[in-house]
Amino acid sequence: MGVSVNIIEQFKKFTQGNVFEGKFLFILGSGRSGNTLTRKLLVERYRLYIPPQTYVIAPALMTFNRTPHLRWEERVRLVLSAFEYQETYEIISMNGLYPVFKQCVQLPDEKRTFGHILQIIWGFWGREASIDFDLPGDKTPYNMASINVISRAFPNAYYLFITRHPYDVCASYVKMGRYTDYVSAARRWDMAHRNWLKLQRRNPKIKSMLLRYEELVFEPATHVSEIGAWLGVENRSVNLGEDVSWGDFHVYGHLSAVKSEVNTDSVGRGRKSLSQEDQHQIKNIVSEMSNEFHHDL
């Protein structure tokens, strides 16, 4: 009986240790909603570092949560391999994560959490990108699919959700080739918005902010200032240099507009490009969430 109780207590110790008490920023949304633009505007002005989309935070976190029985070194290897062997790793970094591993295995017991591993990874990437920062963040929209798991591990994180008109999002998704039909794109938009409302209901005290893409591009300075004040992060005392490595929008054509000055050209473009039949298909899926988020269909 005593042995069983001891095993249970050890399991509780490990699982409780999965909670990261530090600060982190998650920029969320359905995708094609301005996450990359928001990241660039924030990182240029504030002491933030947000890498290109990672796609593996949630899977790596779930692997970490399922392996409390393994030695710390083995859990670190599992997490780092998820990041280093992701398909788009070379967009983020050209170097392996062994230096990160060496730092992680030296962490004291109270810092042996998934969040602390991420802190060290982000520090390594930030130095490579020549970006000094105080607050790490992530801009991967698909984190919305696993936001319940993520929010439990990061209770003190900031959650910024960007909503954009579903017609513009769906048209952009199909144009870039992420989806081949508007129904699939609309379901993705709908999922993200439903999960955001669920997150608000489950965690009414969570640090969250809703940002409308259309308002951001009409008044970028105003909204970036509001986000910075909400985050409580310092302005950069020195502008980022020309050697900064942004990664994604210098590589992917569908993100190339981020290199230009902020403009409103994309607002309403989806509605203009979609046929009445296409709009009807999208509307059938997103009408409830569109009403919730005040998007006129």
C-alpha positions in Angstrom: 0.0 0.0 0.0 2.8 2.3 0.9 4.6 1.7 -2.4 1.4 2.5 -4.4 0.9 5.7 -2.4 4.5 6.7 -3.1 4.1 6.1 -6.9 0.9 8.2 -6.9 2.7 11.0 -5.1 5.6 10.9 -7.5 3.3 11.1 -10.5 1.5 14.1 -8.9 4.9 15.8 -8.4 5.9 15.3 -12.0 2.5 16.4 -13.5 2.3 19.4 -11.3 5.7 20.4 -12.4 4.5 20.7 -16.0 3.0 24.1 -15.2 5.2 27.0 -16.3 4.6 30.1 -14.0 6.6 32.5 -16.3 5.3 34.8 -18.9 4.8 33.9 -22.6 2.7 35.4 -25.5 0.6 33.3 -27.7 -0.7 35.1 -30.9 -3.7 33.0 -32.0 -6.4 33.0 -34.6 -7.6 31.0 -37.6 -4.6 31.6 -39.8 -4.5 34.1 -42.6 -5.5 36.7 -40.0 -2.4 38.8 -39.6 -0.4 36.8 -37.0 2.8 37.3 -38.9 2.2 41.0 -39.4 1.3 41.5 -35.7 4.5 39.6 -34.8 6.6 41.9 -36.9 5.0 45.1 -35.6 5.4 44.0 -32.0 9.0 42.6 -32.3 10.2 45.8 -34.1 8.9 48.0 -31.3 9.1 45.9 -28.1 11.6 43.6 -26.4 9.9 40.5 -27.7 11.0 37.5 -29.7 8.5 35.5 -31.7 10.0 32.9 -34.2 8.3 31.7 -37.4 5.5 29.3 -36.9 6.6 26.1 -35.0 3.6 23.8 -35.3 5.0 21.4 -32.7 4.4 23.2 -29.4 1.2 21.2 -28.6 2.5 17.8 -29.8 5.7 18.3 -27.9 3.8 19.4 -24.8 1.5 16.4 -24.9 4.5 14.1 -25.3 6.1 15.8 -22.3 2.9 15.4 -20.2 2.7 11.7 -21.1 6.3 10.8 -19.9 6.7 11.7 -16.2 8.1 8.3 -15.7 11.2 9.0 -17.8 14.4 10.6 -16.7 14.6 14.4 -17.2 17.3 14.0 -19.8 15.1 11.7 -21.9 12.1 14.1 -21.6 14.3 16.9 -22.8 15.5 14.9 -25.8 11.9 14.1 -26.8 10.9 17.8 -26.7 14.0 19.0 -28.5 13.7 16.4 -31.2 10.1 17.5 -31.9 11.3 21.0 -32.6 14.6 20.2 -34.4 13.0 17.6 -36.7 10.0 19.6 -37.7 9.7 20.1 -41.5 10.3 23.8 -41.4 13.1 24.0 -38.9 15.6 25.5 -41.3 13.3 28.6 -41.6 13.9 29.2 -37.9 17.5 28.0 -37.4 20.4 26.5 -39.3 21.9 25.0 -36.1 21.1 22.0 -34.0 19.7 22.2 -30.4 22.5 20.4 -28.6 23.6 23.6 -26.8 20.0 23.9 -25.6 20.1 20.3 -24.3 23.2 21.0 -22.3 21.4 24.0 -20.6 18.2 22.1 -20.0 19.8 19.1 -18.2 21.3 21.5 -15.7 18.0 23.0 -14.7 17.1 22.6 -11.0 14.1 20.5 -10.1 11.8 23.5 -9.7 12.5 24.6 -13.2 12.1 21.3 -14.9 9.0 22.2 -16.9 8.0 22.3 -20.5 7.9 26.1 -20.4 11.4 26.4 -19.1 12.6 24.2 -22.0 10.8 26.6 -24.4 12.5 29.6 -22.7 15.9 28.1 -23.4 15.0 27.2 -27.0 13.7 30.7 -27.6 16.8 32.2 -26.1 19.0 30.2 -28.4 16.9 31.1 -31.5 16.7 34.8 -30.5 20.4 35.1 -30.3 20.8 33.5 -33.7 18.2 36.0 -35.1 20.0 38.9 -33.4 16.9 39.8 -31.5 17.2 40.8 -27.8 14.1 40.2 -25.8 12.5 39.9 -22.4 9.2 38.2 -23.4 9.1 35.1 -25.6 6.1 34.3 -27.8 4.6 32.2 -30.5 2.4 33.1 -33.4 1.2 29.7 -34.7 -2.5 29.9 -35.4 -3.0 26.1 -35.3 -2.3 26.2 -31.5 -6.0 27.0 -31.3 -6.7 23.3 -32.0 -4.9 22.4 -28.7 -5.4 25.6 -26.7 -6.9 23.8 -23.7 -3.7 21.8 -23.2 -1.5 24.8 -23.8 -3.4 27.1 -21.4 -3.2 24.6 -18.6 0.6 24.5 -19.0 0.9 28.3 -19.4 -1.5 29.8 -16.9 0.3 33.1 -16.7 0.7 33.5 -20.5 -0.8 36.3 -22.6 -3.3 35.1 -25.2 -3.9 37.5 -28.1 -6.6 36.3 -30.5 -6.9 38.0 -33.9 -10.2 37.8 -35.7 -10.5 38.6 -39.4 -13.6 38.5 -41.7 -14.3 34.9 -42.6 -14.7 35.7 -46.4 -11.2 37.3 -46.5 -9.7 34.4 -44.5 -11.3 31.6 -46.6 -10.4 33.3 -49.9 -6.8 33.7 -48.7 -6.5 30.1 -47.5 -7.7 28.7 -50.9 -5.5 31.2 -52.8 -2.3 30.1 -50.9 -3.2 26.4 -51.4 -3.6 25.5 -47.7 -7.1 24.3 -48.5 -8.6 23.4 -51.8 -12.2 24.3 -51.0 -13.9 27.0 -49.1 -15.8 24.6 -46.8 -12.6 23.3 -45.3 -11.3 26.8 -44.8 -14.5 27.9 -43.2 -14.4 25.0 -40.8 -10.9 26.0 -39.8 -12.1 29.6 -39.1 -15.1 28.3 -37.2 -13.0 25.9 -35.0 -10.6 28.7 -34.0 -13.3 31.1 -33.0 -15.3 28.4 -31.1 -12.2 27.3 -29.2 -11.4 30.9 -28.3 -14.9 31.3 -26.7 -14.4 28.0 -24.8 -11.1 29.2 -23.5 -12.7 32.4 -22.2 -15.5 30.4 -20.5 -13.1 27.9 -18.9 -10.6 30.5 -17.8 -12.4 33.8 -17.1 -9.3 35.2 -15.4 -6.9 34.4 -18.2 -4.8 37.3 -19.7 -6.5 37.6 -23.0 -7.1 40.3 -25.7 -9.2 40.3 -28.8 -7.7 42.1 -31.8 -9.6 42.8 -35.1 -7.4 42.5 -38.1 -9.3 45.3 -39.9 -8.8 47.7 -37.1 -5.1 46.8 -36.8 -4.3 47.6 -40.5 -6.3 50.9 -40.4 -4.6 52.1 -37.2 -1.5 50.0 -36.6 0.3 52.4 -34.3 -2.7 52.7 -31.9 -3.3 49.0 -31.6 0.4 48.1 -31.3 0.6 50.6 -28.4 -2.4 49.0 -26.7 -0.9 45.6 -27.0 2.4 46.7 -25.6 0.8 48.4 -22.6 -1.3 45.2 -22.0 1.9 43.1 -22.1 3.9 45.5 -19.9 6.9 45.0 -22.1 9.6 47.6 -22.7 10.2 49.5 -25.9 13.5 48.8 -27.7 16.1 51.4 -26.9 17.9 50.5 -30.1 16.2 49.6 -33.4 16.7 46.1 -34.7 19.6 45.9 -37.1 19.7 44.9 -40.7 21.2 41.5 -39.7 17.9 40.4 -38.0 16.6 37.1 -39.3 12.8 37.0 -39.6 12.8 33.7 -41.5 9.3 33.1 -42.9 8.1 36.2 -44.7 11.4 36.3 -46.7 10.8 32.7 -47.8 7.1 32.1 -48.2 5.2 33.9 -51.0 2.0 34.0 -49.1 3.6 36.1 -46.3 5.6 38.4 -48.6 3.1 41.3 -48.0 4.5 41.6 -44.5 7.6 43.1 -45.9 5.7 46.2 -47.2 4.2 49.1 -45.3 0.9 48.2 -43.5 -2.0 48.9 -45.7 -5.7 48.2 -46.0 -5.7 46.6 -49.5 -6.7 43.2 -48.3 -9.7 44.3 -46.3 -12.8 43.1 -48.2 -10.9 41.4 -50.9 -12.4 38.0 -50.1 -15.9 39.2 -50.5 -15.1 40.7 -53.9 -13.4 37.5 -55.2 -16.0 35.0 -54.0 -19.0 34.0 -55.9 -22.5 34.1 -54.3 -22.4 30.3 -54.1 -19.0 30.4 -52.4 -20.2 33.0 -49.9 -23.3 30.9 -49.2 -21.1 27.8 -48.5 -19.0 29.7 -46.1 -21.9 31.5 -44.4 -23.6 28.1 -43.7 -20.6 27.2 -41.5 -19.5 30.4 -39.9 -22.8 32.4 -39.4 -23.0 31.7 -35.6 -19.4 32.7 -34.9 -19.6 35.6 -37.3 -22.5 37.0 -35.2 -20.5 36.4 -32.0 -17.5 38.3 -33.3 -19.6 40.9 -35.2 -18.6 40.1 -38.7 -21.2 41.2 -41.2 -22.0 38.6 -43.8 
